[in-house]
C-alpha cells in the first residue's frame, strides 16, 4: 500500500473513533503485507458504522486495500 492510501486508512480509523462508533481499533499483524483491523460497536450503531466504512472505501478508492468483514470474534 502506498503512503497516500496508508494515510487514508489512518484517517478512516480516526474517523470511526471521533464519530463515536468505537473507542479503540484492534490491529492484528498477519504478515508484513496483511493487517486485520477490527473494532466493536453497539448494535444501535452497527448499520451506521458499516455504511460509513463502505462509503469511505468507495469515496477514497480503497476497495483494493480494505475489505469489510462482519462478525470477527463472534
C-alpha positions as CSV (number, residue, x, y, z in Angstrom):
1,X,0.0,0.0,0.0
2,X,1.4,3.4,-0.9
3,X,1.7,6.3,1.6
4,X,-1.4,8.0,0.3
5,X,-3.6,5.0,1.0
6,X,-1.9,4.4,4.3
7,X,-2.9,7.9,5.3
8,X,-6.5,7.4,4.1
9,X,-6.7,4.2,6.3
10,X,-5.4,6.0,9.3
11,X,-7.9,8.8,8.7
12,X,-10.7,6.2,8.5
13,X,-9.7,4.7,11.8
14,X,-9.6,8.1,13.4
15,X,-13.0,9.0,12.0
16,X,-14.5,5.8,13.4
17,X,-13.3,6.8,16.8
18,X,-14.2,10.5,16.6
19,X,-17.7,9.8,15.3
20,X,-18.3,7.6,18.3
21,X,-18.7,4.3,16.5
22,X,-15.9,2.7,18.7
23,X,-13.3,3.7,21.3
24,X,-10.5,1.5,20.1
25,X,-9.3,-0.2,16.9
26,X,-7.6,-3.6,17.4
27,X,-4.7,-4.4,15.0
28,X,-3.5,-8.0,14.3
29,X,-0.4,-8.4,12.1
30,X,-1.0,-11.5,9.9
31,X,2.3,-10.9,8.0
32,X,4.1,-7.9,6.6
33,X,1.5,-7.5,3.8
34,X,-1.7,-8.1,5.7
35,X,-3.2,-6.5,8.7
36,X,-6.5,-7.1,10.3
37,X,-8.1,-4.0,11.9
38,X,-11.2,-4.7,14.0
39,X,-13.5,-2.8,16.2
40,X,-16.7,-3.3,18.3
41,X,-19.7,-1.0,18.1
42,X,-23.0,-1.1,19.8
43,X,-25.9,-2.8,17.9
44,X,-27.5,0.6,17.6
45,X,-24.5,2.0,15.7
46,X,-23.7,-1.2,13.6
47,X,-25.6,-0.2,10.4
48,X,-24.4,3.4,10.6
49,X,-20.8,2.3,11.1
50,X,-21.0,-0.2,8.3
51,X,-22.5,2.4,5.9
52,X,-19.8,4.9,6.9
53,X,-17.0,2.4,6.2
54,X,-18.4,1.3,2.9
55,X,-18.9,4.9,1.8
56,X,-15.4,5.8,2.9
57,X,-13.9,2.8,1.0
58,X,-15.8,3.9,-2.2
59,X,-15.1,7.6,-1.9
60,X,-11.4,7.1,-1.4
61,X,-10.8,4.3,-3.9
62,X,-9.7,1.8,-1.2
63,X,-11.5,-1.3,-2.4
64,X,-8.2,-2.9,-3.2
65,X,-6.9,-2.2,0.3
66,X,-9.9,-2.6,2.6
67,X,-12.5,-5.4,2.9
68,X,-15.3,-5.1,5.5
69,X,-15.9,-8.4,7.2
70,X,-18.8,-8.8,9.6
71,X,-18.7,-10.9,12.7
72,X,-15.0,-11.2,13.6
73,X,-14.7,-12.5,17.1
74,X,-18.3,-13.6,17.5
